[in-house]
């Protein structure tokens, strides 16, 4: 079952993810499944904000300050991205 993610959901990186920052990108590897992932631009920025646990709302506020993006689009796409990360076991929700 997929977890319900809202603006009040707190998100943190999962401990089993190894990663390195490469300029605008982040290269990641899941220890649990041995898969590699590459995040670029906005996705990498979201990952960087998850250095400490963050509310989805705070992530969106950060993105709207950095990028020219409509609030509704930002919230919808950020929630969808976090859902994808959660399904892959890359983040923990609280």
QUIGIDA-V266014 format. One record per residue. N is the residue number from 0. RES is the residue in one letter. PHI is phi as a letter, one per 30 degrees, with the letter a starting at -180 (NA if undefined). Layout:
BEGIN
N/RES/PHI ; N/RES/PHI
END
This chain:
BEGIN
0/X/NA ; 1/X/d ; 2/X/d ; 3/X/d ; 4/X/c ; 5/X/b ; 6/X/d ; 7/X/c ; 8/X/d ; 9/X/c ; 10/X/b ; 11/X/b ; 12/X/d ; 13/X/d ; 14/X/d ; 15/X/d ; 16/X/c ; 17/X/c ; 18/X/a ; 19/X/b ; 20/X/c ; 21/X/b ; 22/X/h ; 23/X/d ; 24/X/c ; 25/X/b ; 26/X/c ; 27/X/b ; 28/X/b ; 29/X/d ; 30/X/d ; 31/X/d ; 32/X/c ; 33/X/i ; 34/X/c ; 35/X/c ; 36/X/b ; 37/X/b ; 38/X/c ; 39/X/b ; 40/X/h ; 41/X/d ; 42/X/d ; 43/X/d ; 44/X/d ; 45/X/d ; 46/X/e ; 47/X/d ; 48/X/d ; 49/X/d ; 50/X/e ; 51/X/b ; 52/X/e ; 53/X/b ; 54/X/d ; 55/X/e ; 56/X/e ; 57/X/d ; 58/X/d ; 59/X/d ; 60/X/d ; 61/X/d ; 62/X/d ; 63/X/d ; 64/X/d ; 65/X/d ; 66/X/c ; 67/X/d ; 68/X/b ; 69/X/d ; 70/X/e ; 71/X/d ; 72/X/d ; 73/X/e ; 74/X/d ; 75/X/d ; 76/X/d ; 77/X/d ; 78/X/d ; 79/X/d ; 80/X/d ; 81/X/d ; 82/X/d ; 83/X/d ; 84/X/d ; 85/X/d ; 86/X/d ; 87/X/d ; 88/X/i ; 89/X/c ; 90/X/b ; 91/X/c ; 92/X/c ; 93/X/b
END
